[in-house]
């Protein structure tokens, strides 16, 4: 995004405000993004290792069902860390996920 001489706003590919950021801040943001991407890769690897270990020692049907609940983690993080509020149908979804995992653990 940038202003042309006539005062109109032009948005370049991606719509980012990169031209307005000072070079030092832009480099810092790129470093933070790289570190977050690396952390995401490490967490993904750790999750895959836990899945493989769970499949070795437990029933694959339970491990697969438990791993399919991965959207529950960001929801939990949003509520706990970002103080987001759930709407009623999301409460029902969370309750069903927890109930399903409890039924799997009992069965």
C-alpha positions as CSV (number, residue, x, y, z in Angstrom):
1,X,0.0,0.0,0.0
2,X,1.3,3.4,-0.8
3,X,0.1,6.9,-1.7
4,X,0.6,8.2,-5.2
5,X,1.1,11.9,-5.8
6,X,-2.6,12.4,-6.2
7,X,-3.3,11.2,-2.7
8,X,-4.8,7.9,-3.8
9,X,-3.9,4.7,-2.0
10,X,-2.4,1.9,-4.1
11,X,-2.3,-1.6,-2.6
12,X,0.5,-3.8,-3.8
13,X,0.5,-7.6,-3.9
14,X,-0.6,-9.1,-0.5
15,X,-1.8,-5.7,0.8
16,X,1.0,-5.4,3.3
17,X,2.2,-2.1,4.8
18,X,5.9,-3.1,4.3
19,X,6.8,0.1,2.4
20,X,5.7,2.2,5.4
21,X,7.8,0.3,8.0
22,X,11.4,1.4,8.7
23,X,14.0,-1.1,7.5
24,X,15.1,-2.1,11.0
25,X,11.6,-2.9,12.2
26,X,10.9,-4.8,9.0
27,X,14.0,-7.0,9.6
28,X,13.0,-7.5,13.2
29,X,9.5,-8.6,12.2
30,X,11.0,-11.1,9.7
31,X,13.2,-12.5,12.4
32,X,10.2,-13.0,14.7
33,X,8.2,-14.6,11.9
34,X,11.1,-17.0,11.2
35,X,11.4,-18.0,14.8
36,X,7.7,-18.6,15.1
37,X,7.8,-20.7,11.9
38,X,10.7,-22.7,13.4
39,X,8.8,-23.2,16.6
40,X,5.8,-24.3,14.7
41,X,7.9,-26.9,12.9
42,X,9.3,-28.2,16.2
43,X,5.9,-28.5,17.7
44,X,4.6,-30.3,14.6
45,X,7.5,-32.8,14.8
46,X,6.9,-33.3,18.5
47,X,3.2,-34.0,17.8
48,X,4.0,-36.5,15.1
49,X,6.4,-38.3,17.4
50,X,3.7,-38.4,20.1
51,X,1.2,-39.8,17.6
52,X,3.7,-42.5,16.5
53,X,4.5,-43.4,20.1
54,X,0.7,-43.5,21.0
55,X,0.1,-45.8,18.1
56,X,2.9,-48.1,19.3
57,X,1.7,-48.5,22.9
58,X,-2.1,-47.9,22.6
59,X,-5.0,-48.7,20.3
60,X,-4.8,-46.9,17.0
61,X,-8.5,-46.2,17.1
62,X,-8.2,-44.2,20.3
63,X,-5.0,-42.4,19.2
64,X,-6.5,-41.4,15.8
65,X,-9.7,-40.1,17.4
66,X,-7.7,-38.2,20.0
67,X,-5.4,-36.6,17.4
68,X,-8.5,-35.6,15.4
69,X,-9.3,-33.2,18.2
70,X,-6.4,-30.9,17.2
71,X,-8.8,-27.8,16.6
72,X,-9.6,-28.0,20.4
73,X,-6.0,-26.8,21.3
74,X,-6.3,-23.4,19.5
75,X,-9.7,-22.9,20.9
76,X,-8.4,-23.6,24.4
77,X,-5.5,-21.2,23.7
78,X,-7.8,-18.5,22.5
79,X,-9.9,-18.7,25.6
80,X,-7.1,-19.0,28.1
81,X,-4.4,-16.7,26.6
82,X,-6.4,-14.2,24.5
83,X,-9.6,-14.2,26.7
84,X,-11.8,-14.9,23.8
85,X,-15.4,-15.8,24.4
86,X,-17.1,-18.8,22.9
87,X,-20.5,-18.7,21.3
88,X,-23.1,-21.3,22.5
89,X,-22.5,-23.8,19.6
90,X,-18.8,-23.7,20.3
91,X,-19.5,-24.7,23.9
92,X,-21.6,-27.6,22.6
93,X,-18.7,-28.6,20.3
94,X,-16.1,-28.5,23.2
95,X,-18.5,-30.5,25.4
96,X,-18.9,-33.2,22.7
97,X,-15.2,-33.5,22.1
98,X,-14.5,-33.9,25.8
99,X,-17.4,-36.4,26.2
100,X,-16.1,-38.4,23.1
101,X,-12.6,-38.6,24.5
102,X,-14.0,-39.7,27.9
103,X,-16.1,-42.4,26.2
104,X,-13.0,-43.6,24.3
105,X,-11.0,-43.8,27.5
106,X,-13.7,-45.8,29.3
107,X,-14.2,-48.2,26.3
